[in-house]
Amino acid sequence: MMQQAGIESKAGIHELVGALIEMVESGVCSGEAAHTMERSLFQQVLKLGHVLLGLYFELQGDGDLGATLPTADGREVHRLEDLRTRCYLSVFGEHELTRYVYGSREGQRIEYIPLDDRLQLPEAKYSYLVQDWSQSLAVEMSYSQVRQVLNNMLNLDIGVSSLERMTNDFAGDAEIYWAHSPSVKGTFIVATADGKGVPIRKGSSSAPIVDHDPGKKPPADRKKMALLGAVYDSEPNIRTPEQVVESLFEEPLRKNEVAAANDPAFTQRPQPLAKAIRACLTHTDYKGNEINARTTIFDWLPEQVEQRDPLSEKPVVVIMDGQISLWNDAEKMFGERLRVKVLDLLHVTSKLWGAVHICYQKERELEVMKFFTWQILLGKIEEVIIWFSHAAETVSVHSPL
């Protein structure tokens, strides 16, 4: 019967392919627009994929491995009399699988499902590909937007609550993932942490017209601070201050081209190896316990470093901005371990831009920024401070205020 069903399915597939060819030929004769043809073809390809995946399931059988099966602990489980069905929602649509299950007896817990095991099916009805695509979208947009995108593209209607459950299920594997030691190793390890304000959206308690008052101040607790941490291995890449400045101030599309032309020894910057990133927002878990973001990240960072270098043979480069509390946490985190402390240059230049805007004319700002960035990289911090102190006095003297 299975073989006959497969033959019938193959015949249907050939019909669908023939219909696709006829659709294209008809579109040519009628002068159909390319985008209209593209959409129609995509919908038909989804239907073809649904039929092909259905054939795949048909040819797998019903998972009948006999009346009894031995278990790993030396017991026997029995094939239960009634076939059981489950749904499988793929990117092509929904399928219903009918298969045998095994257990001690009817009414008791199902202990083994051969077909599900052989096909490596997920516990939930959503295919791993559907889950993968859904979660890839969910990290960039809201669940309601993800639902709309999947509906528009694949004709899949996955509820917001189902998308949220997927995220929660995936999060259950996070600790296992963090405990995994990466196989890629570098000459040294980089560890970094930074705070990020996260907008907290709450329902308005004001009348609609009040919310549109441009003079209304935002709520004091509109943002909460999250902490982001990252660890990765790397290889040395020695650069002069002049090379760093050129890399920052050249246009992106010309950066490598110009650098290679000016420096025969130019090499591409080594990419981070086995980079791990973790973020945490201070919150209360389902048990009512407060989870502190800084504690979470600064406990996690040394664990990651230890995994990569259990013998403490490699130096650790710690890169952060000027927030004193972060550096204090880093001191406690690494103790006596050999490390190099680096103040993130781009946090410095963001402050430098503010001073340049005040003290110099707009047409000179980029030129001045390039000069002072170079001076900072040369270690002439005190000279830069004196320079801006003098420039500030000059601005103050000539100011009409």
Helices and strands as residue ranges (DSSP letters): H 2-30, H 34-59, E 68-70, E 76-79, E 84-90, E 93-99, E 102-103, E 110-112, H 114-119, H 128-138, H 143-154, H 160-171, H 174-178, E 188-199, H 208-211, E 223-234, H 241-249, G 252-254, H 255-262, E 273-281, E 283-284, E 290-291, H 293-308, E 316-320, H 324-334, E 339-343, H 345-359, G 362-364, H 365-377, H 381-398
